[in-house]
Amino acid sequence: MSHQSQTMALSQPATARGLLRALSILTLSAMVALGAAQSEARAAPESFADLAERVSPSVVNITTSTTVAAPVNRGPVFPDGSPFDELFRDFGLPSPGQQQGETRPRRSNALGSGYVVSEDGYIVTNNHVIEGADEIEIEFFEGQRLPAKLIGTDPKTDVAVLKVESDKPLKFVKFGNSDEARVGEWVMAMGNPLGQGFSVSAGIISARNRELSGTYDDYLQTDAAINRGNSGGPLFNMNGDVIGMNTAILSPNGGSIGIGFSMTSNVVSKVVAQLKEYGETRRGWLGVKIQDVTPDMAEAMGLGDTKGALVSEVPEGPAMDAGMKAGDIITSFDGGVVSDVRELVRRVADAPVGEAVRVTVLREGKSQTLLVTLGRRELAEGEPVPAAVQAPQESEGEILGLTVTPVTPALANELGLPSGTAGLVIKEIAEDSDGYEKGLRAGDVITEAGQQTVTQVSDFEDQISAAKDAGRKSLLLLIRRGGEPRFLALPIED
């Protein structure tokens, strides 16, 4: 309350009583709202004991056995740490009891974690926990041990599904909606860290949408302690739903430093459903090569923002059949907005194979909607890209620090380019040029400039002039390097 308001209240007692009553009501409302907000934010629980007790029967330890080749020792073997043993080791020699190169099969064991997702015995873990295993054994919280059969794996998301046969229904946990998980919310991890048996750790979600190295990566980052052996174990929210599968840690020493990564349940659950039904994944396939739109590319194309996925190549497949072209920017897929490449990849993968979906593209500044019938990615991977039209022969030219010449059959063979490649080869590039700074290198093939095919030096010059006339500071190039297409914005200012 301001000084003026206080003065008015003192001079008008009746009004002041009414004002105080109103303030009391407002304060009470604020307290109720604050309490609701605190409840929604889920303050730190007094204990995780009830939650741990409830979900523990559904969390399992996984032991795998694998046959590996091991060195064979014949004759006396020096004890570890003895001077003789160290002497041979320092010189990189086998110990006297070991014949160099001689091996014999032996059993190797590994440990991991997992969780039961159905009462009839389906268990989820990481692919790397069971990869290459000859035998898999499941240990339950109560001590029961059962052999497990491998149902299916997906190395791309590091997910594996196992199955055990039990005389009685098993206790299981449900997948939650990881999209609803917020940074700062409490989570609990369970598993078999360092082979120590069932263990619980708690922390918060530190970050979302982390990417490590996979095409479909979507990790929750957490500071809940995760160590070796926790792989494949669940990350629970406070409702007891699985919102992540503990998969990796960032650590300089192999131990937990509070940076752990759990693959989101919304990724895992879709993979699990397919592995249970088919024993393999069946992901949608659009049939395009794509890249993110950078600010300089957006400027070169006259775009207002960098949202969407830029199509760099359209080989034979669903997208080509639907009329999609290189240079199109995909802004919407099946009714959902596409902000970048990662989002589009996940949306396409989640779409059913054979389903016709609406894909909205931005082409030459105008929006178009295409109806694309999706193929299956697993069948399409590895298919060769069709060769381009043969370019005519012409002498070289020097433009913006680039020495370019049309592709000829002899030059294509010399550079190891696919037969029929057309465009302009960069023979030399000045290291102080803008093109070099942007990433162009000798051997790159320019196939398009300003979203128009270029097969002659004059084509390139014409597109530079057109871009300058339009008041643009850069020209969009489509290049090939090692057969892979990529867009790049080349500055053209004098």
C-alpha positions in Angstrom: 0.0 0.0 0.0 1.4 3.4 -0.9 1.9 6.3 1.6 -1.2 8.0 0.1 -3.3 5.0 0.5 -2.2 4.6 4.2 -3.2 8.3 4.8 -6.6 7.8 3.3 -7.2 4.7 5.4 -6.3 6.5 8.6 -8.7 9.4 7.8 -11.6 7.1 6.9 -12.0 4.3 9.5 -15.1 2.6 7.9 -13.4 2.5 4.6 -10.2 1.2 6.2 -12.1 -1.7 7.8 -13.6 -2.6 4.4 -10.2 -2.3 2.8 -8.6 -4.6 5.5 -11.4 -7.1 5.0 -10.8 -7.0 1.3 -7.1 -7.4 1.8 -7.7 -10.4 4.1 -9.8 -12.1 1.4 -7.1 -11.4 -1.2 -4.4 -12.7 1.1 -6.4 -15.9 1.7 -7.0 -16.3 -2.0 -3.3 -15.8 -2.7 -2.4 -18.4 -0.1 -4.8 -20.9 -1.6 -3.4 -20.2 -5.1 0.2 -20.6 -3.7 -0.7 -23.9 -2.1 -2.2 -25.1 -5.4 0.9 -24.1 -7.3 3.1 -25.8 -4.7 1.0 -28.9 -5.0 1.1 -28.8 -8.8 4.9 -28.3 -8.7 5.2 -31.4 -6.4 7.5 -30.2 -3.6 10.2 -32.6 -2.3 8.5 -35.6 -0.7 9.3 -36.4 2.9 10.3 -39.9 1.8 10.6 -42.0 -1.3 10.0 -45.2 0.7 6.4 -45.7 -0.2 7.1 -45.3 -3.9 10.2 -47.5 -3.8 8.2 -50.2 -2.0 5.4 -50.1 -4.5 7.5 -50.3 -7.7 10.4 -52.5 -6.5 8.7 -55.8 -7.4 8.6 -54.7 -11.1 12.3 -53.8 -11.3 14.7 -56.6 -12.2 18.4 -57.4 -12.4 19.7 -58.9 -15.6 22.6 -61.2 -15.9 23.9 -62.3 -19.3 26.4 -65.0 -20.3 28.4 -64.8 -23.5 31.0 -67.2 -25.0 34.3 -65.3 -25.7 37.7 -66.3 -26.8 40.3 -66.1 -24.0 44.1 -66.7 -24.0 45.3 -70.2 -23.0 48.0 -70.6 -20.3 50.2 -73.6 -20.4 52.9 -74.1 -17.8 53.7 -71.9 -14.8 52.1 -68.6 -14.5 53.6 -65.7 -12.4 51.4 -64.2 -9.7 49.9 -60.8 -10.5 52.3 -58.0 -9.4 55.4 -60.2 -9.3 58.7 -58.8 -10.8 58.7 -61.4 -13.5 55.1 -60.8 -14.5 55.8 -57.1 -14.7 58.9 -57.7 -16.7 57.1 -59.6 -19.5 54.2 -57.1 -19.4 56.6 -54.1 -19.8 58.0 -55.7 -23.0 54.5 -56.5 -24.3 55.2 -60.3 -24.2 52.9 -63.1 -23.1 53.7 -64.7 -19.8 55.7 -67.9 -20.0 52.6 -70.0 -19.3 50.7 -68.4 -22.2 51.2 -69.3 -25.9 50.9 -66.2 -28.0 47.7 -66.2 -30.2 46.4 -69.4 -28.6 42.8 -69.0 -27.3 40.0 -71.1 -25.9 36.3 -70.3 -25.4 35.2 -69.2 -22.0 32.0 -67.8 -20.4 31.8 -64.0 -19.7 29.1 -62.5 -17.5 27.6 -59.0 -17.6 25.0 -57.2 -15.4 22.3 -54.7 -16.1 18.8 -53.7 -15.2 15.3 -53.8 -16.6 11.6 -53.5 -15.7 8.4 -55.6 -16.2 5.8 -53.9 -18.4 3.1 -56.6 -18.4 1.8 -59.3 -16.1 2.5 -62.0 -18.6 6.3 -61.4 -18.4 7.4 -58.8 -21.0 10.6 -57.0 -19.8 12.3 -53.9 -21.2 16.0 -53.1 -21.0 18.7 -51.6 -23.1 19.9 -53.4 -26.2 23.5 -52.9 -25.1 22.8 -54.9 -21.9 21.9 -58.1 -23.7 23.7 -57.6 -27.1 25.5 -60.8 -28.1 24.3 -62.7 -25.1 23.9 -66.5 -25.3 21.9 -66.7 -22.1 19.8 -64.2 -20.2 18.7 -64.6 -16.6 16.2 -62.3 -14.8 16.4 -61.8 -11.0 13.3 -60.4 -9.3 13.2 -58.3 -6.2 11.9 -61.1 -4.1 14.8 -63.3 -5.2 13.1 -65.5 -7.9 15.3 -66.2 -11.0 13.9 -67.0 -14.4 15.5 -67.5 -17.9 14.5 -64.9 -20.5 13.9 -65.1 -24.2 14.9 -62.3 -26.5 11.8 -60.9 -28.3 13.4 -58.1 -30.3 15.9 -55.3 -30.3 16.2 -51.8 -31.8 19.8 -50.6 -31.8 18.8 -47.2 -33.0 17.1 -46.4 -29.7 19.0 -49.0 -27.6 15.8 -50.8 -26.7 15.4 -54.5 -26.2 12.3 -56.6 -25.2 12.6 -59.9 -23.3 10.0 -62.4 -22.2 9.9 -64.7 -19.2 7.4 -67.5 -18.4 6.0 -67.3 -14.8 3.5 -69.5 -13.0 1.8 -66.5 -11.6 1.0 -63.0 -13.0 4.0 -60.6 -12.5 3.8 -57.1 -11.0 4.5 -54.5 -13.6 4.8 -50.8 -14.1 3.2 -48.5 -16.7 4.7 -46.0 -19.1 4.0 -42.4 -18.3 3.8 -39.4 -20.7 7.4 -38.1 -20.8 6.3 -35.0 -22.7 4.6 -33.9 -19.4 7.8 -34.2 -17.4 9.2 -30.8 -16.5 12.7 -29.6 -15.7 13.0 -29.5 -11.9 10.5 -32.3 -11.1 11.5 -35.1 -8.8 12.4 -38.5 -10.2 13.6 -41.8 -8.8 15.9 -44.3 -10.5 16.1 -48.0 -9.8 18.5 -50.7 -10.9 21.6 -52.8 -10.3 24.5 -50.3 -10.1 28.0 -51.9 -10.2 26.4 -55.3 -9.5 25.5 -54.3 -6.0 21.9 -55.5 -6.3 18.6 -53.5 -6.1 19.3 -49.9 -5.5 17.3 -46.6 -5.4 18.5 -43.1 -6.1 16.6 -39.8 -6.4 17.1 -36.5 -8.0 15.4 -34.1 -10.4 15.0 -33.7 -14.2 17.9 -31.5 -15.1 17.1 -30.9 -18.8 15.0 -32.2 -21.6 15.4 -33.1 -25.3 19.1 -34.1 -25.0 20.7 -35.7 -28.0 23.7 -38.0 -27.8 24.4 -39.8 -31.1 21.3 -41.5 -32.4 18.8 -40.5 -35.1 15.9 -40.8 -32.7 17.5 -39.5 -29.5 15.3 -37.8 -27.0 16.8 -38.0 -23.6 15.8 -36.7 -20.2 18.9 -35.5 -18.2 18.8 -36.2 -14.5 21.1 -35.8 -11.5 19.7 -39.0 -9.9 22.8 -41.2 -9.3 23.2 -43.6 -12.3 26.2 -45.9 -12.6 27.3 -48.9 -14.6 24.7 -51.6 -14.1 21.9 -49.1 -14.0 21.6 -49.4 -17.8 18.1 -50.5 -18.8 16.5 -49.6 -15.5 13.5 -47.3 -15.1 13.3 -43.6 -14.2 10.1 -43.0 -12.3 8.0 -39.9 -11.7 6.3 -39.4 -8.4 3.2 -41.2 -9.6 5.3 -44.4 -10.1 5.1 -44.2 -13.9 8.1 -44.9 -16.0 9.1 -41.7 -17.9 12.5 -42.8 -18.9 15.0 -45.7 -19.3 18.4 -45.1 -17.8 20.8 -45.5 -20.7 24.0 -43.4 -20.4 26.1 -41.2 -18.2 28.6 -38.4 -18.8 31.6 -39.1 -16.7 35.4 -38.6 -16.8 36.0 -41.5 -14.4 33.2 -44.0 -15.2 31.2 -43.1 -12.0 28.2 -40.9 -11.5 28.9 -37.1 -11.5 25.2 -36.2 -11.6 24.8 -36.1 -15.4 22.8 -39.1 -16.5 20.6 -39.7 -19.5 17.3 -41.6 -19.8 15.6 -42.3 -23.1 12.1 -40.8 -22.9 9.2 -43.2 -22.3 7.4 -41.8 -25.3 10.2 -43.1 -27.5 10.6 -46.4 -25.7 7.0 -47.3 -25.4 6.4 -47.0 -29.2 9.4 -49.2 -29.9 8.3 -51.7 -27.3 4.9 -52.0 -28.8 6.3 -52.8 -32.2 8.9 -55.3 -30.9 6.1 -57.1 -29.0 3.9 -57.2 -32.0 6.4 -57.8 -34.9 9.7 -58.7 -33.2 11.2 -55.7 -35.2 10.6 -52.0 -35.7 8.4 -50.7 -38.6 9.1 -47.0 -39.0 7.6 -44.6 -41.5 9.8 -43.5 -44.4 9.3 -40.2 -46.3 12.2 -40.7 -48.7 14.0 -37.4 -48.5 17.4 -36.0 -47.3 16.9 -33.0 -45.1 18.8 -30.4 -43.1 18.1 -27.6 -40.7 17.5 -24.1 -42.0 20.3 -21.7 -40.9 19.8 -17.9 -40.6 22.0 -17.2 -43.7 20.0 -19.8 -45.7 16.8 -18.2 -44.6 18.1 -14.8 -45.8 19.2 -16.3 -49.1 15.7 -17.7 -49.6 13.9 -14.7 -48.4 12.3 -16.4 -45.4 11.1 -14.8 -42.3 12.5 -17.4 -39.9 14.5 -20.7 -39.7 11.7 -23.1 -38.8 11.2 -26.2 -40.8 13.3 -28.9 -42.5 15.0 -28.1 -45.8 14.8 -30.9 -48.4 18.2 -31.3 -50.0 17.5 -34.3 -52.2 14.4 -36.3 -53.3 15.4 -39.8 -54.6 12.8 -42.2 -55.9 10.3 -43.0 -53.1 7.2 -41.7 -51.4 8.1 -38.0 -51.4 9.0 -38.0 -55.1 5.8 -39.8 -56.0 3.9 -37.1 -54.1 5.7 -34.3 -56.0 8.1 -33.1 -53.4 11.3 -31.3 -54.7 14.7 -30.4 -53.5 14.6 -26.9 -52.0 11.1 -27.4 -50.4 10.9 -26.6 -46.7 8.7 -29.0 -44.8 6.7 -26.9 -42.3 4.0 -29.4 -41.2 3.7 -33.2 -41.1 0.4 -34.9 -40.5 -1.1 -31.8 -38.9 1.8 -31.1 -36.6 4.2 -28.1 -36.9 7.7 -29.1 -37.9 10.3 -26.8 -36.3 13.5 -28.6 -37.2 15.0 -31.8 -38.6 14.9 -33.8 -35.3 11.2 -33.2 -34.9 10.4 -34.2 -38.5 12.5 -37.4 -38.2 10.6 -38.5 -35.0 7.2 -37.6 -36.4 7.8 -39.6 -39.6 9.2 -42.6 -37.7 6.2 -42.7 -35.4 3.7 -42.6 -38.4 2.3 -46.0 -39.5 3.8 -47.5 -42.6 1.5 -47.3 -45.7 -0.5 -44.4 -44.2 -1.3 -41.4 -46.4 -0.3 -38.2 -44.5 -0.5 -34.5 -45.4 2.8 -32.8 -45.7 2.9 -29.0 -46.0 5.9 -27.5 -47.8 7.1 -24.0 -48.5 8.1 -23.7 -52.2 9.3 -20.5 -53.7 7.6 -18.5 -51.0 4.2 -20.3 -51.4 2.7 -23.0 -49.2 1.6 -26.3 -50.7 0.1 -29.4 -49.2 1.2 -32.8 -50.6 -0.4 -36.2 -49.8 2.4 -38.7 -49.2 1.9 -42.4 -48.7 4.8 -43.5 -46.3 7.1 -46.4 -47.0 9.0 -48.4 -44.5 12.4 -47.1 -43.4 13.9 -50.5 -42.6 13.3 -51.7 -46.2 14.5 -48.4 -47.8 17.8 -47.9 -46.0 20.8 -48.5 -48.2 19.0 -48.0 -51.5 21.3 -46.2 -54.0 20.5 -42.6 -55.0 19.7 -42.3 -58.7 22.3 -40.6 -60.8 21.7 -37.0 -62.0 21.5 -35.8 -65.6 24.8 -35.6 -67.4 26.2 -32.0 -67.7 27.6 -30.5 -70.8 31.3 -29.7 -71.1 32.6 -26.2 -70.8 35.8 -24.3 -69.7 36.4 -23.3 -66.1 35.6 -19.9 -64.5 36.6 -18.1 -61.4 33.8 -16.7 -59.3 33.9 -15.3 -55.7 37.2 -17.0 -55.0 36.0 -20.3 -56.5 37.5 -21.9 -59.5 34.7 -24.0 -61.0 34.3 -26.2 -64.0 31.5 -28.4 -65.3 31.5 -32.1 -64.5 32.7 -34.3 -67.3 32.7 -38.2 -67.3 36.5 -38.1 -67.0 36.4 -35.6 -64.1 33.7 -37.5 -62.4 35.8 -40.7 -62.6 38.8 -38.9 -61.3 37.0 -37.5 -58.3 35.1 -40.7 -57.6 31.7 -39.2 -58.3 28.7 -41.3 -59.2 28.2 -41.9 -62.9 26.0 -39.2 -64.4 26.7 -36.5 -61.8 26.0 -33.0 -63.2 27.0 -29.6 -61.9 30.1 -27.5 -61.3 33.2 -28.9 -59.6 35.2 -26.6 -57.3 38.7 -27.2 -58.6 40.3 -24.6 -56.3 39.2 -22.3 -53.6 40.9 -19.3 -52.0 41.4 -19.9 -48.3 40.6 -16.2 -47.6 37.3 -16.4 -49.5 33.8 -16.3 -47.9 33.1 -19.7 -49.5 36.0 -21.3 -47.7 34.9 -19.7 -44.4 31.4 -21.1 -45.0 32.8 -24.6 -45.5 33.2 -25.1 -49.3 36.2 -27.1 -50.3 37.9 -28.2 -53.5 36.2 -31.3 -54.8 32.7 -30.2 -53.8 30.1 -30.3 -56.6 27.6 -27.4 -56.9 24.4 -28.8 -58.4 22.1 -25.9 -57.7 22.4 -22.2 -57.1 19.4 -20.1 -56.1 17.4 -23.3 -56.2 18.0 -23.6 -60.0 20.1 -26.3 -61.7 23.6 -25.2 -62.7 25.6 -27.1 -65.3 27.6 -24.3 -66.8 29.6 -21.4 -65.4 27.2 -18.9 -66.9 24.3 -20.5 -65.0 26.2 -19.8 -61.8 26.9 -16.2 -62.8 23.3 -15.6 -63.7 22.0 -16.8 -60.4 24.5 -14.5 -58.5 23.3 -11.6 -60.6 19.6 -12.4 -59.9 20.3 -12.7 -56.2 22.0 -9.3 -56.1 19.2 -7.7 -58.1 16.8 -9.0 -55.5 18.8 -7.3 -52.8 20.0 -10.5 -51.2 23.3 -10.8 -49.4 23.8 -14.5 -50.0 23.1 -17.2 -52.6 21.7 -20.7 -51.6 23.9 -23.5 -53.0 23.2 -27.2 -53.1 26.4 -29.1 -53.1 27.5 -32.7 -53.1 30.5 -34.0 -51.1 31.2 -37.6 -51.1 27.9 -38.2 -52.8 25.9 -36.5 -49.9 23.9 -33.4 -50.7 23.8 -30.3 -48.5 22.6 -26.7 -48.8 24.9 -23.9 -48.0 24.5 -20.1 -48.2 27.4 -18.3 -50.1 27.8 -14.6 -49.3 27.8 -12.6 -52.6 28.2 -9.0 -51.3 31.0 -7.0 -53.1 
